[in-house]
Amino acid sequence: MDHVKRYHAQKMTANGRELLIEGPITGSELASFRFDEGLKAFRIPEQQHKALIEIADLPEGRIIVAREDDLVLGYATILYPDPMERWSEAKLPDLLELGAIEISHLIRASGVAKKILEVAFADDALEDFIVITTEYYWHWDLKGTGLDVWQYRKVMEKVMGSVGMIWMATDDPEICSHPANCLMAKIGSRVPPETIEAFDSMRLQNRFFY
């Protein structure tokens, strides 16, 4: 599978800040940047910064950042699914996961998340992959945004939908544990039928699921 990472970049203004949206970037590049202290949805900022550096250097790992000079204010990760999750069971070389997307409160509600995804999916190489995202309400910043779970879900669907990701049914127990959780995916134009069939078998393992 082609893991060539083709760099793309765009500039934008968000809440008065001049941002560069770029990636995929290398681990050494990311290590040279500062990490905004508001990026703490998944781990404390220092730990998340370190985790992203490691992801950036994986053969398939892709980190897209939004930065003001050397200050990272938002990012998205794309990598193989967690080995502990259902989505890695078939060990498909052409299945990737949009593992996290996080935006600092300093630039929220300004279209940065959509722009990060636009830059990520500008790489034609992703047409060779199915890219999934698993949305769990317990990762959402409901307190910081003031949104309820359904409002936040709607925002996430709109952001992911901006690059062609669509909702897909699944009987995965973790996703089914709350009605606001969901699976979304984008199937690249060059993904072979056998990969799509294997993916469908993974997401619907109970044949009585409707």
Backbone as a ProteinNet text record, in pm:
[ID]
protein_1_A
[PRIMARY]
MDHVKRYHAQKMTANGRELLIEGPITGSELASFRFDEGLKAFRIPEQQHKALIEIADLPEGRIIVAREDDLVLGYATILYPDPMERWSEAKLPDLLELGAIEISHLIRASGVAKKILEVAFADDALEDFIVITTEYYWHWDLKGTGLDVWQYRKVMEKVMGSVGMIWMATDDPEICSHPANCLMAKIGSRVPPETIEAFDSMRLQNRFFY
[TERTIARY]
84	0	88.2	48.7	124.3	108.6	219.4	215.8	287.9	311.3	375.5	286.6	347.8	272.2	298.8	199.1	213.6	168.1	260	237.4	143.4	52	-37.5	-46.4	-74.6	-85.2	-180.3	-250.8	-336.4	-326.9	-352.8	-355.5	-499.2	-526.8	-658.1	-647.4	-749	-757.7	-870.8	-844.2	-945.1	-938.2	-1047.5	-1053.4	-934.9	-900.8	-794.3	-653.2	-642	-510.9	-481.4	-359.1	-316.9	-263.8	-332.6	-297.9	-243	-151.8	-107.4	-162	-239.8	-291.4	-203.9	-133	-36.5	-23.8	23.6	53.5	46.7	79.1	128.6	267.5	291.1	420.7	496.3	628.4	711.6	713.6	759.1	770.7	867.3	978.3	1075.9	1019.9	940.4	875.2	779.8	699.4	602.3	671.8	785.7	859.6	911.9	933	986.2	877.8	750.6	639.9	598.4	534.4	470.6	327.4	274.2	141.7	51.4	-58	-147.4	-200.9	-200.6	-241.3	-390.2	-466.2	-608.8	-638.8	-537.9	-557.6	-542	-648.7	-641.4	-760.5	-828.7	-946.9	-911.7	-793.4	-757	-651.8	-555.7	-451.6	-410.3	-326.5	-271.5	-185.9	-178.1	-114	25.8	109	244.9	244.7	156.7	149.3	91.8	-8.5	-67.2	32.7	109	212.8	309.6	353.6	446.6	383	256.2	186.8	175.5	148.6	135.5	269.3	378.3	510.9	535.5	496.6	514.3	426.6	301.9	211.6	266.1	319.8	369.7	478	554.6	665.1	628.3	502.4	457.4	450	474.3	469.6	338.2	226.7	96.2	45.7	113.6	63.9	65.3	-40.8	-52.2	-101.1	-27	-68.6	-83.5	-201.9	-229.2	-246.6	-179.5	-187.8	-237.7	-297	-326.9	-238.5	-150.1	-57.2	-46.9	-23.3	8.1	157	237.9	383.4	421.2	477.3	516.5	420.4	303.5	205.5	94.7	87.9	-16	-146.4	-250	-380.7	-488.9	-452.7	-547.7	-474.7	-533.9	-469.2	-570.9	-533	-605.8	-504.2	-541	-454	-522	-443.3	-490.2	-386.3	-432.5	-342.6	-424.1	-356.2	-429.3	-513.8	-628.5	-713.9	-640	-683.3	-628.2	-640.2	-531.9	-536.4	-641.8	-685	-783.8	-926.6	-945	-1079.5	-1116.2	-1244.3	-1296.1	-1234.2	-1209.2	-1172.5	-1033.9	-960.2	-829.2	-832.5	-947.6	-955.9	-915.9	-959.3	-930.5	-791.8	-722.8	-586.9	-581.2	-674.7	-679.7	-573.4	-482.4	-377.9	-431.5	-555.9	-613.8	-732.3	-727.5	-826.8	-753.9	-785.1	-724.7	-833.6	-793	-888.5	-848.6	-945.1	-928.6	-942.4	-827.1	-827.6	-867.8	-833.7	-867	-864.7	-952.1	-946.3	-979.9	-891.5	-907.8	-868.7	-950.4	-928.6	-926.5	-827.6	-819.7	-941.4	-984.2	-1097.2	-1066	-937.5	-898.1	-941.6	-960.9	-995.8	-1118.5	-1196.4	-1311.9	-1420.3	-1508.9	-1623.8	-1581.1	-1466.4	-1417.9	-1382.8	-1426.3	-1404.3	-1270.1	-1193.9	-1060.1	-1067	-1160	-1170.3	-1195	-1285.8	-1312.2	-1188.9	-1115.6	-996.4	-889.2	-873.3	-776.9	-811.7	-939.5	-980	-963.7	-989.9	-971.5	-826.1	-734.1	-591.3	-555.4	-608.9	-578.5	-621.8	-742.8	-797.9	-760.6	-679.5	-627.8	-527.7	-475.7	-378.5	-449.7	-419.2	-483.4	-457	-349.5	-318.5	-431.4	-510.3	-619.5	-733.2	-730.3	-829.1	-806.8	-691.4	-662.3	-711.4	-771.6	-807.3	-955.5	-1005.4	-1125.9	-1077	-1129.6	-1095	-1220.7	-1209.5	-1323.9	-1301	-1408.4	-1398.7	-1506.2	-1468.9	-1563.3	-1587	-1708.9	-1743.1	-1809.1	-1742.9	-1794.2	-1823.2	-1941.7	-1982.3	-1893.5	-1830.2	-1748.1	-1616.5	-1584.2	-1467.3	-1502.6	-1631.1	-1673.3	-1667.3	-1629.1	-1618.7	-1754.1	-1845.6	-1980.9	-1979.7	-1899.1	-1892.9	-1835	-1726	-1659.1	-1739	-1820.5	-1897.8	-2038.9	-2088.5	-2225.2	-2329.5	-2286.3	-2379	-2422	-2543	-2581.3	-2529.4	-2546.5	-2485.8	-2538.8	-2666.4	-2723.1	-2679	-2665.7	-2612.5	-2467.4	-2390.2	-2250.1	-2239.1	-2322.1	-2324.2	-2352.6	-2446.4	-2479.6	-2360.5	-2288.5	-2168.4	-2064.4	-2041.5	-1942.3	-1979.4	-2105.4	-2148.6	-2126.4	-2149.5	-2130	-1981.9	-1897.2	-1752.9	-1700	-1732.9	-1685.5	-1745.6	-1870.2	-1936	-1875.8	-1803.6	-1743.3	-1638.5	-1584.2	-1486.5	-1543.2	-1674.6	-1738.9	-1755.3	-1729.8	-1754	-1903.9	-1953.9	-2096.9	-2120.4	-2238.2	-2277.6	-2294.9	-2251	-2267.7	-2316.5	-2407.8	-2461.1	-2355	-2360.3	-2270.7	-2335.2	-2295.3	-2340.4	-2225.3	-2120.7	-2009.3	-2061.9	-2036.1	-2095	-2059.9	-1936.7	-1897.6	-1974	-1989.7	-2066.6	-2214.5	-2263.6	-2405.5	-2438.2	-2336.6	-2360.6	-2429.6	-2430.5	-2503.3	-2552.7	-2677.3	-2733.5	-2667	-2591.4	-2523.4	-2392.1	-2337.3	-2214.2	-2241.9	-2140.1	-2163.5	-2033	-2048.1	-1939.6	-1962	-1856.7	-1862.6	-1742.7	-1754.9	-1646.2	-1648	-1530.9	-1518	-1443	-1503	-1442.1	-1376.4	-1244.3	-1170	-1210.2	-1191.8	-1237.6	-1162.7	-1043.7	-965.4	-962.2	-1047.8	-1053.4	-1115.8	-1050.4	-1104	-1228.4	-1314.1	-1440	-1418.7	-1310.2	-1289	-1261.1	-1199.5	-1177.6	-1310.2	-1393.6	-1524.7	-1608.5	-1601.8	-1676.7	-1626.9	-1494.5	-1437.8	-1476.2	-1478.3	-1518.1	-1664.5	-1750.3	-1892.1	-1912.5	-1831.8	-1842	-1798.8	-1700.6	-1654.9	-1757.9	-1820.8	-1910.2	-2045.3	-2082.4	-2208.7	-2180.7	-2141.4	-2106.8	-2227.8	-2334.6	-2457.9	-2554.9	-2584.7	-2665.5	-2810.1	-2848.4	-2986.8	-2994.9	-2881.7	-2882.1	-2958.8	-3037.8	-3111.4	-3081.8
-119.2	0	125.1	222.5	347.2	431.5	449.3	533.7	665.8	700.9	828.5	940.4	1029.7	1139.1	1266.4	1314.3	1431.5	1555.2	1644.4	1763.1	1861.7	1917.2	2023.9	2129.3	2252.9	2362	2468.8	2530.9	2644.8	2744.6	2870	2972.4	3017.6	3059.8	3113.9	3201.2	3285.7	3368.7	3316.5	3300.3	3249.8	3331.1	3398.3	3482	3578.5	3635.6	3735	3677.1	3546.4	3481.6	3429.7	3453.5	3404.6	3262.4	3167.7	3027	2965.6	2871.8	2785	2646.1	2592.1	2455.6	2370	2273.7	2198.7	2054.1	1972.1	1834.9	1746.2	1618.8	1559.4	1614.6	1635.7	1685	1572.4	1588.6	1485.7	1502.5	1398.3	1405.7	1513.7	1530.4	1632.3	1772.3	1790.9	1921	1948.5	1849.4	1866.9	1891.7	1824.9	1842.2	1984.4	2054	2190.3	2293.7	2251.8	2343	2338.8	2446.3	2448.5	2397.5	2345.1	2282.8	2362.6	2416.4	2499.8	2423.1	2488.2	2421.4	2388.6	2445.7	2414.3	2284.4	2222.4	2095.6	1981	1951.4	1855.2	1760.5	1741.1	1654.8	1508.3	1467.5	1326.1	1296.1	1385.7	1372.4	1513	1524.8	1657.1	1697.3	1827.6	1871.1	1813.9	1807.7	1757.9	1612.2	1532.5	1391.3	1374.4	1454.8	1444.9	1489.6	1592.7	1639.3	1524.4	1455.7	1343.6	1230.9	1201.2	1094.4	1127.8	1254.6	1295.7	1286	1316	1303.8	1159.1	1066.5	924.8	882.4	931.3	898.4	952.1	1073.6	1137.5	1055	979.5	901.7	758	718.9	588.1	588.4	474.7	471.7	524.2	487.2	531.9	656.4	698.3	806.8	941.4	1016.3	1150.2	1246.5	1354	1459.3	1588.3	1645.7	1775.5	1875.2	1989.6	2087.3	2222.5	2296.2	2438.2	2511.5	2598.6	2666	2815	2888.4	3031.3	3041.8	3068.1	3062.2	2921.9	2909.8	2775.9	2720	2782.3	2737.8	2657.2	2527.3	2440.6	2466.7	2503.2	2535.3	2435.9	2341.9	2239.2	2131.4	2013.1	1903.8	1794.6	1708.3	1584.9	1474.5	1353.7	1237.9	1136.9	1073.4	962.2	851	731.9	618.6	490.2	375.8	250.4	245	176	165.9	100.4	133.6	76.1	-77.1	-149.5	-296.2	-356.5	-280.3	-330.5	-313.2	-245	-217.8	-313.1	-325.3	-412.2	-382	-254.3	-210.6	-257.8	-316.6	-371	-522.6	-584.8	-730.8	-792.8	-733.3	-790.4	-752.9	-667.4	-623.5	-574.9	-488.9	-435.7	-327.4	-342.8	-241.6	-111.8	-115.1	4.3	58.3	38.5	97	183.7	312.1	406.2	469.4	525.3	591	735.3	823.2	960.5	952.5	943.2	905.9	1017.1	1139.1	1251.7	1379.3	1470	1606.4	1697.4	1791.6	1876.7	2018.9	2113.6	2255.3	2333.3	2420.6	2505.4	2597.4	2625.6	2717.6	2856.6	2887.2	3018.8	3041	2931.8	2946.1	2863.4	2824.4	2741.1	2817.8	2743.3	2801.1	2897.2	2868.2	2955.5	2878.1	2752.1	2672.6	2602.6	2603.8	2544.7	2392.7	2328	2182.5	2139.8	2207.8	2175.7	2197.3	2304.5	2334.3	2228.6	2182.3	2076.1	1950.7	1913.6	1795.7	1816.9	1938.3	1969	1946.9	1993.3	1973.9	1825.5	1754.9	1611.9	1532.9	1560.5	1482.6	1539.2	1643.9	1693.7	1595.6	1506	1407.3	1296.5	1286.1	1186.1	1043.8	1022.4	887.7	830.5	915.8	866.2	805.6	822.8	755.8	604.5	559.4	416.5	355.1	435.2	390	411.9	328.7	362.9	436.4	554.7	630.4	637.6	587.3	586.6	685.5	722.9	792.9	737.3	709.3	661.5	776.1	823.1	937.5	890.3	920.7	884.3	1011.6	1020.2	1145.1	1180	1079.9	1110.2	1179.7	1187.9	1264.2	1409.6	1441.3	1573.4	1675.4	1796.5	1904.6	1972.4	1902.7	1957.2	2078	2070.9	2181.2	2306.5	2289.2	2404.6	2470.9	2391.2	2446.3	2487.7	2431.4	2460.7	2386.4	2291	2213.7	2087.3	2038.2	1907.2	1800.5	1673.5	1568.1	1568	1599.5	1593.8	1713.3	1828.3	1944.3	1920.4	1862.6	1835.9	1729.9	1626.8	1522.8	1584.4	1677.2	1742.7	1820.2	1889.2	1962.6	1866.9	1755.2	1658.3	1599.9	1567.8	1514	1615.3	1743.1	1847.4	1862.8	1860.9	1874.8	1756.6	1635.4	1516.3	1507.1	1548.5	1545.3	1641	1741	1839.6	1777.8	1661	1592.4	1461.6	1444.6	1327.9	1208.2	1224.1	1113	1102.7	980.3	958.7	864.3	875.9	788	647	548.1	407.9	327.7	237.3	151.5	54.7	23.5	-76	-135.8	-259.4	-320	-327.2	-247.2	-242.2	-203.5	-284.4	-258.8	-122.1	-77.2	51.1	165.9	160.3	264.7	254.7	133.6	114.5	143	167.7	190.7	323.7	414.1	540.4	583.7	628.1	661.3	780.2	861.7	974.6	932.3	818.5	769.4	728.2	732.9	691.6	655.4	581.3	548.1	626.1	693.2	759.2	712.7	716.5	667.1	734.8	737.3	778.7	668.7	614.5	507	568	557.1	614.5	554.1	630.4	589.5	468.9	440.2	327.2	208.1	208.5	96.9	-24	-140.1	-258	-313.8	-379.2	-433.4	-528.1	-607.5	-703.1	-633.2	-514.9	-437.9	-384.1	-334.5	-282.7	-394.5	-513.7	-627.7	-666	-666.5	-699.5	-594.2	-468.1	-360.1	-374.6	-406.2	-425.9	-541.6	-646.3	-760.6	-722.6	-633.9	-589.3	-503.3	-413.2	-319.4	-382.9	-488.1	-557.3	-705	-742.4	-881.8	-962.9	-894.3	-961.9	-954.1	-1067.5	-1064	-1024.1	-1015.8	-974.4	-825.8	-754.9	-612	-536.4	-438.1	-353.4	-208.4
0	0	0	-78.3	-91.4	35.3	107.5	226.4	202.7	75.8	46.2	100.6	175.7	237.3	157.9	90.7	5.4	80.5	102.8	185.8	116.1	194.7	148.1	257.3	217.6	315	264.1	357.2	326.6	442.2	411.8	515	537.6	660.2	691.4	814.9	833.7	953.6	1040.3	1168.6	1262.3	1390.4	1422.2	1543.2	1551.7	1436.5	1432	1427.8	1425.4	1421.6	1281.2	1234.8	1103.5	1120.1	1059.1	1077	948.9	967.9	859.8	890.5	797	809.2	719.8	776	695	740.5	647.1	678.9	555.6	572.7	695.9	731.1	861.5	905.9	976.1	986.3	1048.1	1200.2	1267.2	1411.8	1456.9	1384.5	1423	1404.6	1300.6	1281.6	1396.8	1431.4	1538.1	1672	1692.1	1817.2	1832.9	1721.3	1727	1755.7	1752.6	1777.5	1924.9	1970.3	2101.7	2087.6	2194.4	2193.5	2285.5	2231.6	2311.2	2432	2547.4	2670.9	2674	2580.2	2573.9	2502.5	2442.2	2371.5	2471.3	2541.1	2651.2	2656.2	2542.5	2541.6	2563.2	2519.8	2525.1	2632	2648.3	2750.1	2788.4	2893.7	2921.1	2801.3	2770	2645.3	2621.5	2724.2	2706	2659.5	2717.3	2679.2	2539	2505.3	2372.1	2266.5	2294.8	2202.8	2173.7	2277.5	2261.7	2180.5	2208.5	2135.3	1987.3	1954.9	1815.3	1741.9	1810.1	1748.9	1708	1795.1	1764.6	1646.7	1641.9	1531.2	1399.5	1402.6	1279.6	1213	1291.1	1235.9	1201.6	1223.4	1178.1	1025.6	960.6	813.2	756.7	823.3	773.7	845.3	952.5	1035.8	966.1	985.7	926.8	1034.5	1054.6	1146.4	1066.8	1073.4	1011	1124.7	1118.2	1226.1	1175.5	1267.5	1247.3	1345.6	1294.5	1386.6	1356.1	1463	1453.9	1487.2	1384.9	1399.9	1448.9	1570.2	1617.2	1721.5	1736.4	1835.9	1768.7	1800.3	1745.3	1818.6	1741.4	1799	1758.3	1674	1632.9	1555.4	1550.6	1479.2	1447.2	1354.5	1327.8	1306.6	1346.3	1327.1	1235.6	1150.8	1068.2	1081.6	1118.2	1137.8	1133.1	1146.3	1151.8	1278.7	1274.1	1393	1509.5	1629.4	1751.5	1746.1	1775.1	1770.9	1863.6	1964.7	2058.9	2008.7	1896.9	1846.5	1732	1709.6	1604.1	1467.9	1442.7	1307.5	1262.6	1354.9	1317.6	1299.1	1325.2	1325.2	1192.1	1082.7	950.3	900	976.7	940.2	795.5	761	625	607.8	511.6	491.5	434.4	382.9	322.1	402.4	534.5	625.2	726.8	728.5	821.6	908.5	1020.7	1109.5	1134.7	1117.8	1164.2	1315.2	1383	1523.3	1617.5	1584.5	1672.4	1590.7	1627	1574.7	1692.6	1719.1	1836.8	1800.3	1844.7	1814.7	1945	1962.7	2082.1	2090.3	2212.7	2231.4	2176.1	2156.9	2105.4	1960.2	1885.8	1743.6	1707	1807.8	1780.6	1706.3	1638.8	1567.5	1458.5	1397.1	1289.6	1163.1	1156	1035.8	1029.3	1138.4	1136.5	1120.8	1188.4	1178.4	1034.2	966.5	826.1	740	767.6	688.3	710.7	834.8	862.7	782.7	780.9	705.9	555.7	509.8	367.5	326	409.7	380.4	387.2	487	501.3	378.6	331.1	220.9	84	82.3	-45.8	-104.8	-21.7	-67.1	-144.7	-273.4	-358.6	-310.6	-235.1	-186.1	-102	-37.5	46.4	-35.3	-166.9	-252.1	-253.3	-203.5	-195.2	-64.5	22.1	156.6	188.1	280.4	355.4	479.4	504	624.2	710.7	832	922.7	1037.2	1103	1230.5	1321.9	1445	1545.4	1643.2	1647.7	1731.1	1860.4	1973.6	2105.6	2184.6	2240.1	2304.7	2423.1	2485.4	2603.6	2567.2	2438.3	2395	2362	2359.9	2314.6	2427.8	2393.4	2492.6	2507.6	2570.2	2587.6	2680.5	2784.4	2880	2816	2742	2682.2	2571.4	2501.3	2389.8	2430.4	2539.8	2581.2	2500.1	2419	2335.9	2408.9	2377.2	2428.7	2331.1	2366	2283.9	2140.5	2123.2	1987.8	1903.8	1967.4	1894.8	1854.3	1944.9	1915.2	1805.4	1814.1	1709.8	1573.4	1569	1441.8	1387.5	1478	1436.3	1380.7	1449.5	1404.5	1269.1	1249	1120	1008.1	1038	937	902.8	1007.1	983.9	903.4	945.3	874.9	734.7	723.7	593.2	493.1	541.4	451.4	360.5	398.4	312.5	258.5	268.8	208.8	299.9	429.3	520.7	547.3	551.2	570.6	688.1	750.1	859.2	805.9	882.4	844.6	964.1	938.9	1044.6	1093.2	1222	1280	1403.5	1436.1	1560.8	1661.1	1640.1	1734.2	1872.3	1975.3	2108.1	2166.1	2147.9	2207	2142.6	2010.9	1942.1	1979.8	1989.4	2021.5	2168.3	2250.3	2393.3	2421.3	2324.3	2340.3	2203	2191	2058.8	1989.4	2063.2	1998.3	1933.6	1975.8	1914.5	1770.2	1686.7	1548.9	1478.8	1371.3	1280.1	1151.1	1103.7	973.4	892.7	761.7	676.9	540.8	481	341.3	269	165.2	87.8	-35.3	-42.4	-153.1	-287.1	-391.3	-524.9	-580.2	-524.8	-576.5	-480.4	-379.8	-286.1	-354.7	-350.6	-420.5	-352.5	-429.9	-375.6	-257.9	-260.2	-151.5	-18.3	-23.7	99.1	152	61.9	102.7	164.2	105	157.6	297.4	315.7	446.9	550.4	510.4	600.1	640.1	544.6	573.8	671.5	657.2	748.6	889.7	899.5	1030.5	1100.3	1025.9	1093.4	1126.4	1056.9	1085.1	1104.5	1225	1253.8	1298.2	1338.9	1379.8	1262.4	1201	1077.6	1101.7	1230	1259.7	1290.2	1272.4	1302.9	1195.1	1237.6	1142.2	1174.4
[MASK]
++++++++++++++++++++++++++++++++++++++++++++++++++++++++++++++++++++++++++++++++++++++++++++++++++++++++++++++++++++++++++++++++++++++++++++++++++++++++++++++++++++++++++++++++++++++++++++++++++++++++++++++++++

